[in-house]
Amino acid sequence: MGITTTYLGTEHSYLKSHEVRVIGVLKGAAYDLDADGDYLTDDRDIARAGGVTANDRVEVQPWIEQEGRFSFASSDPRAVDLACFAHLR
């Protein structure tokens, strides 16, 4: 975890074109946020679970340029809405 990438989606308009840091993966949650799934934060656990897929959401923290740090708040966009996972579409 800790991948830094760009948000490309429209679901979270406040993140549009912002740099974000991936801090977790919500397996199988892209279409049902209430579904039981695994919340994974370790690269090895993610790999064992099949890696990041189009059916996953990711927890991200946006970069706050004026403060020179990542936000304490996080969001949960679809994995395919991040530049680093766009190939999964």
Summary of the structure (lengths in Angstrom):
residues: 89
radius of gyration: 12.3
end to end distance: 20.6
largest distance: 37.8
contacts: 254
relative contact order: 0.29
helix: 24%
strand: 30%
